[in-house]
């Protein structure tokens, strides 16, 4: 049973390390989720300089990722494609600013998918919240080389503002996230962090993923055990 089928909502599921499967590689998927402990895995296949992957290929990769996520109890998200997400029994779909509009995606998916939205400034955060996004990605917080034409760097201060605007809607910090920066990002209130290069290109992918998850756990513990007003 997937997290969505079990009744888990996106706000509860999107926590800790949010991993990206950026190529057709089951060993990588397993290193990220089964051995690395990522709570969420997004299938994001975007060949640089080449044509988009065919729908049938994306469904096959997403179905493989679904099997891997089921072994570990992790949530599966598909980037961009509502049809692929539904075909692969994903828990959610993630939309960019130039993808299918949120309202149209919701009309297609009904209640069958969580919907996350990438945001790159506070106006986009407000729009995604007004549209009923289940979670937000916000950034790039730091300079990034993952995208060929990245959006302007937002920084920790703007991330903190985005988190405050989002309220109970979880925010995933994106863009230039490394283990050295993760604690700072969680300190700004992010519910999860997403890292691609810093984890997927590491010599030991599973160890890098576990480190991201450990930082999340330690940050949550610090927040829970922080100073409280005395009675």
Buried (B, 14 or more C-beta within 10 A) or exposed (E): EBBBEEEBEBBEBBBBBBBBBBBBBEEBBBBBBBBBBBBBBBBBBBEEEEEEBEEEEBBBBBBBBBEBBBEBEBBBBBBBBBBBBBBBBBBBBBBEBEBBEBEEBBEBBEEBBBBBBBBBBBEBBBBBBEBEBBBBBBBBBBEBEBEEEBBEBBBBEBBBBBBEBBEEBBBBBBBBBBBEBBBBBBBBBBBBBBBBBBBBEBEEBBEBBBBBBBBBBEBBEEEEEEEEEEE
